[in-house]
Amino acid sequence: MTYKLSAAALIAAAALISQPAMAADLGGDCCADLEERIAELEATTVRKGNRKVKLEISGWVNTAVLFWDDGEEQNTYVVDNIADRTRVRFRGSAKVNSDVEAGFLLEIGARSGRNDRVSADDDEGAGNGIDLRHSAWWLGSKTLGRVTVGQTSQASDGITQISTVGINHAARSQVFDWNQNFGIRRSDGTQSGATWRNIASRENPGEGNRQNVVRYDTPTFAGFAASASWGEDDVWDVALRYAGEIQGFKLAAGISYTQWTDVDTGSNTGNTCTRQGPAAGSNAECQSLGLSASVLHTETGLYGIFAYGYHEDDRRAGGITNVAANLVDDRDEFYYFQGGVQRKWLPVGKTTVYGEYYRGNFGTSGGTAAGATTAPTISAGAGALISSEVDMWGFGINQSIDAAAMDFYVGYRNYEADLTTVNGAVGGVEGFQAVLTGAIIRF
């Protein structure tokens, strides 16, 4: 009888041969015992579907404790940090020839108490669950660039969050991760009728997202790389990025421009046009620009980050039904600054100490959920919201633990808002304060 032995079989056979031989064990059952050992080894082995595609599994877990104070109530929750939330990533690649490579990206996100979904009345934050972040294949050439097809990042995704210090898991320009779903209180402690998500854009104005797109990325030339994407019905964007080092300064920057005609009411819309316009079903008309830049002095560890973006919704005036068209502001924009120092003061890894400031100006219902056609009503006397101005300042520290591929962080943020309604400014709005401390561990 002929046996075809795999690598696992050879290992098992070697293990048997290395044991002291016993005359009583060399009977006719030797092969049956060997096959049983092989089956046990193969049952405990993780295998790929084929040997042509190289598979890499990676990801991270990022959870934290959120201490918050909305001016009337204080509490503490255990949350997922949505800034770089928990995920697992499957990346595959295979060489077609010396120049061309094919591959795929499949990424699954996990959630349990998202800090952008918890509120004074809800510590679950949309509950436990998983969702699809990326599902796309790509074909790339060293000389011609890469084409990607599927659900993945637009060219503009991450354009307002470029950093040379790598602490976006702790502090980034998208500052409403910590308080988005909390209600805004008046000075008497009562709820105003609006949440921070109602008055501020869900994503940074100008920031991209993950969509069903066809994307093209050029090769990198002298530190510069360009990209473009198209998808949905319809959105297109272009972006240019740079990364390099000049005379002891590490630099990174990017800029993008996006246009939307898609009236998308889905949950993964970011800054899409959500207004129906004068006629239900009509095409949307939106455009946005986003940019950011970061510089790090490698010798001293001093660094700075600047981000800016705007988003315009040309159909907003006709789409908001409870505000007169002449009062509607169709533009949202923001500025963000972060600065600090990153040094290896401790042998375990680099320490980053930072401060940050954010200013956002948002037009009528700029942060209202996708598909909404009315602006938030603050109170019976004040009427509907037509604009808002939000200031945030904060500071924090991040400590890397290189041996464990882990970072510990703690940060503080203070938020303040000025709201303007159809009947004038709303006075006495309480601010919001929060401390977020946690850790991210990568695998």
C-alpha positions, 0 to 999 in steps of 0.5 A, a space after each residue: 500500500 502507498 501513502 502520500 505524506 504531507 509535511 505534517 506527516 513527515 513531522 509526525 513520523 520523525 517524532 515517532 522514530 525519535 522515540 525508543 523502539 519497542 519490539 512489541 510495538 512493531 506489529 501490523 498496527 504501526 501505520 494505523 497509529 501513524 495515520 492517527 497522529 497525522 490526523 491529530 496534527 492536521 486538525 490543529 493546524 491553521 492552513 491557507 486555501 492555497 500556497 500561491 497567495 501570501 496571507 497576513 493576519 493583523 489588527 489591534 484591540 483599543 478599549 478605554 475608560 471614559 470619564 465625562 461631565 456634561 455640566 449637570 451629570 457626571 459618570 464613567 463608562 468602559 468604551 471602545 475608542 472609535 479613533 482607532 477601534 478594534 479590528 482584525 485585518 486579512 491581507 493577501 498578495 501574490 506575485 504575477 510577475 517581477 513587476 505586477 502583484 495582485 492582492 486583497 484586503 478584508 477588514 472586520 471591525 468590532 464594537 462594544 460601547 463605542 465612545 461616539 455612541 454612548 450618552 448620558 442615558 446609554 452606556 452601551 453605545 449601540 451595543 456589541 457587534 461586528 461590521 465590514 470595513 474593507 472588502 476589496 481586491 487590487 492589482 498593482 505595478 511598481 511602474 504603473 501604480 495600483 487599482 483597487 475595487 470594492 469597499 475601501 477607503 476613498 482617496 480622501 480618507 484620512 486626509 485630515 488626520 496625517 501625523 508624524 508621531 503616530 498617536 491618532 489612536 489617542 488624539 486626532 483632528 476628529 475631536 467629536 469621538 468623545 462626546 458626539 451623542 451627548 445632549 447639550 444642556 442649558 445653564 439651568 441643567 435641562 437638555 437643549 434638544 440638540 446633541 453635539 452630533 447635531 451641531 457638528 459634522 459627523 466627520 471632519 469637513 473635507 474628510 473622506 470615508 470608506 465607500 464602494 469605489 474604484 480607486 487608483 494610486 500612483 507610484 511614489 515619486 520623490 516622496 509624492 503620491 497621488 490617488 483618485 477614486 470614484 463610486 457610489 452614485 456618484 462621488 469622485 475625489 482626488 488627493 495628493 500626499 507627501 512624506 519625507 525627511 529634510 535636514 532633520 525634519 520629518 514631514 508629511 502632508 496631504 490635500 484632497 478635493 471631493 464632489 458628490 451628487 449622491 443623496 445617500 441616506 446610509 449609515 456610512 456616509 461621512 460628509 456626503 450630500 444628504 439633502 434632497 434639494 427642491 425636489 425629492 430624488 434630485 441630484 445632490 450638489 456637494 463639494 469639499 476640501 481637506 488637508 493636513 500637515 505634520 512636521 517632527 524635528 527628529 533631534 529634539 522630538 518637537 512636533 506640530 500638526 495642522 488640519 483644515 477642511 470645508 464642506 459645502 452642500 448646495 442643496 441644503 437651503 432647499 432641503 431644510 423645511 423648517 428654516 427659511 432658505 435665506 437663513 440657511 448656511 450651507 458651509 461647514 469648516 474646521 481648523 485643528 492644531 496639535 503640538 508637543 514633544 515625542 522623546 524616548 525618556 523611558 527605556 520601554 518606548 517613546 513618550 508623547 506629550 501634547 496639547 490640542 485645539 479645535 475650532 469648528 463653524 457649522 451651517 444649518 443642520 451641518 451635523 444632523 444624521 444622513 437623510 434628515 430634512 429638518 434642523 434641530 429645534 433647540 427650544 420652543 422660544 429659540 426655534 430651529 438651529 441655523 449655525 453653531 461654533 464649537 471650540 475644543 482644547 485639550 492635552 494628554 500623554 501617550 506612552 509606547 511599550 515597544 516590547 508588547 506593541 502596545 500604547 497607553 494613553 490618557 487625555 483631557 478635552 473641554 468643549 464649548 459651543 455657541 448656537 444661533 437659531 432662527 430667533 437669535 443666539 442661545 445663551 447659557 449653554 453648558 460645556 462638556 468635559 471628558 477624560 479618556 484613558 486606555 490602551 491599544 495593543 497590536 497583533 
